[in-house]
Amino acid sequence: MTIAFISHSACLKHDLGEAHPEHPRRLQAINDHLIATGLDLALRHHDAPEASRGQLQRVHDKLYIDELFAKSPGEGVVWVDPDTGMMPDTLQAALHAAGAAVLATELVLDDKSDQAFCAVRPPGHHAERHRAMGFCLFNNVAVGAAHAMAEYGVERLAIVDFDVHHGNGTEDIFAEDERVILCSTFRHPFYPFTGTERESERLINRPLAATSKSADFREAVSAHWLPALRKFKPQMLFISAGFDAHLADDMGGLSLLESDYQWVTSELKQMMIECSGAARIVSVLEGGYETGALARSVAAHLNALLD
């Protein structure tokens, strides 16, 4: 079993200041923990390329992309959303974050790796087709998923999202695409106050009340995600891997543990083997702001992929 671990030094340079929760120390904590536990030795490391304009335009409007390039500052910080800023190194970080999902897709679908994890920032699942929000500029998972369908002809693709926040951007991009099933859990009501407006056989949103625990999360996955996914029979799975629903992450307000992330990853991997004969999985980092819990949760997630 081989797992590609994809990142880039540019993702450490995007820095909006000590007070901003989406900070470079998130990736530093993950890297340090993987080395300390020896898990790093089981991974194959790759540098993420930049996503191309063409790859971005599959999921984002050209004018929106042009606007982000135009707003990239030579110094200081430009705020494109109350929570989402750009400093001189941000655009490069965002391009490499999206490019990581493209490379991950290629490695998995070219059978060069069984699965892939993208340790990147800024995150992506709040970025809609036409706007940035919630720390996100480009929707990294969406860029990878669109690449899989456009370049490899994937006809049935699943995206699951267990971040504490609803992935409104991913839903905005793919809700009407019959090739894609979207499954998510998220705290509700909570930022971005979406995810309960519509439901279909391909849109499986399961809102969780504040302080929801392991049993609530596992019931949502077992009773709702997994039956819908098995019926859809995806050929490839993308995971928006946000770890801010962890009990220790005081920004989130849910009560998940590392064992929950290991469990859901194992369940999803087994589902993919049942449905397609292979666990073709690309996982992309989203949230997670208590660095110790984040690092341990990523390790649990990777261990489940390796198992």
Order of alpha helices (4+ residues) and beta strands (2+ residues): beta-alpha-beta-alpha-alpha-beta-beta-alpha-beta-alpha-beta-alpha-beta-beta-alpha-alpha-beta-alpha-beta-alpha
